[in-house]
Amino acid sequence: MGYSPGGGGGSGPSPATTVTGPDAYGASAVVGTGTTYARNDHDHGLPAAPSGGGGLLASIQYGPAVYASNLSTSTSLVTVDSTHLTISFTAPASGKVLVRLTGACILPATAYGYWALLDHTSRLQIGDTVLAGYSGNFQSSAAFLITGLTPGADLQYDWAYATSLSAIYLPVQGAQGIPGGVNGAPAVMEVWSA
């Protein structure tokens, strides 16, 4: 008796008319229960690329040619410069960002200096207050992890500062080579997806 493909004239499974997926990252494998077959050119697609972590959302650098001292004697948080030291960005899908401030800080003897973020519109504080320095002149950097943001929201944060005693300076100036006299450094604000 010879071999007969198709086993006696019965019909085989029909082709599928749908494809599942794409799966989300971390989805478990599933055997499935369908009785139709997949066409050889089917495509499950890919999930959207993960939005959390690593991506730079916005950055600014403020280093004017003319020295600006940015002196404050306030012992409460106030905005340094709402025109030049403010940053706008769109909240990522993760709802989390890392905001980094980097700049020069000058404080008189025995004074503490603090940096923070204020919402540009409401003037409310965003995140914690960070110690920028104590008694002296130095380059400082502070990072703020902000969570619970609404994905897709347009936000704007201002650099804020305060002193514990008599004064705090955030001196800014852009210069190359070895500048003469007292000068600052460019102030940099960065917002990263976290």
N, C-alpha and C positions, 0 to 999 in steps of 0.2 A: 504494500500500500504506500503510495507516494505522499509527500508532504504537501499540504494545501494551505497557502497563506490566507489569512482571514478566517480560518477555522470553519468552513462550511457555509460561507455566504452571509454570516451575521455582520451587523455594522459595529464599528469600533466607537470609541468616545469622540465627541465632537469638540471643535476648538472652543476655548474660553472666549468670552466677550468682554471680560473685565480683568484688571490687574490690581492687586492690592498694593498699598504703600503709597509713597515712600514711608519707611519706618523712621521713627524718631531715634536719635542717638541713644544707645543702651537698650533698645527693644530686644525682647527675647525671640529666639527662632521658633517658628510654628510649622509643623508638618502639614497641616491643612486637611480638609476633608472633601475637596472638590473632585468630581469624576470627569472633568473635561481636561484637555491637555493645553499647555501653553504653546503659543506660536514661537518659532525660533527667533523672531525679531521683537519679542516683547521687551518692555523696559519698566522697571519698578520706580525709576526716578531716584532722586537723592533728597534728603532733608535739607532744610536751610542750614547754612554754615553757623556754627555756634557764635553767639554774639558776645559772650562774656570773656573777659581777660585779654589784656595785652594791647588792644588797639588804642592809638592816640586819637582822642575825639577833638581836642582843641589845644592850642598853645599860643601864648603871646610873649613877646619880649619888649620891655620898655627900657630904653637906654638913650635918653635925649643927649644931644651934643652939649647942651648947657646943663651944668650941675643943678640938681634939685634936691634939697635936703629932706623934704617931707618930715618936718618936725611936728610932733604931737606931745602935749602935756596931759592928755586925758588918761585918767585911771579907769575909764570904761572903754569898751571896744568902739572904735570909730573907723570909718572907711579911710584908707590912705589916699586914694585918688580914683574916684568913680568914673573917670574918663579913660585913663591909661592903664590902671591896675584892676581891671574887671574882665571877666571871661565868659563867653556865651557858648553853650553846647546843647546837644540833644541827648537826653538820657537813653542809654542803651537798653536792649531787651532784658538784660540781667537786673536792671534797676539799681546797679551799684557802680560807683566811680571812685577813682583815687585822684585826689587833687593835690598837686605838689606846688609849693611856693619856694622860690630860691632867690635870695638877695642879700644885700649888705645890711647890717644892723649896728647902730651906735647907741650905747647907753652910758649915762654918767655913773660914777662910782656908786656902788651899793644898790643900783636900780635893776629890777627885773623887767624884761620886755616880753610881750606876748603877741602872737599872731593868731588870727582866726579868719573865718569866712562869714560874710554876711550876704543874705539874699539881696540882689540889686534893687528889687521893687519893694519888698516888705521890710527890709532892714533887719530881719530876724537872723539870729546866728544859725549857721549850718554846721553841724558837727561840734567837735570839742575845741577848747583853747589849747594852744601849744606854747611852751616856753621857747622863745626865740633866742634868749641869751641873758647874761647877767654881767653887768659892769665891764664894759669894754667895747672894742670895735672888732667885728668879725663878719665873715660870710656865713650865712645860716640857710638851712633848708628844713621844711616841715611838710609832712604828708598827712592828708586827711582822707580816711575811708568813709564815704558817704553811702548809706544803704537805704532801701525803701523808696527809691525814686519811681515815679510812674514812667514806664517805658514810652519813649517817643515825646516826652514833655520837653519843651524848650525852656532852658534854665540859664540864669546868669548870676555869677557869684562875684563879689568884691573882696579884695584883700583888705583885712582890718587889722588894727593893732592897738595896743594899750601899754601903759607903763605903770610900774608899782610905786614910782616915786615922783620924779620931776620931769622926765623927758624920754622920748624914744625917737630915733631917726631911722628912716628907711631911705638912705641916700641913693639916688640913681643917676647914672651917667654912662654913656657909651663912649669909650675911648680906646685907641690902640697904642701900642708902645708903652712907655712909662710916663703916665700923666704927672704933671707937676701939681703940687699942693694937695689939698684934701679933695678927694673925689669919691664917687660911689661906684657902683657896678650895675650892669643891666639887671633889672628885676624880671624874673621869668615865672609865668603861671602855666601849668600843664593840667589837662584833664584826661585821664586814661579810663577806658572801660575796665571794670573789675569783675 
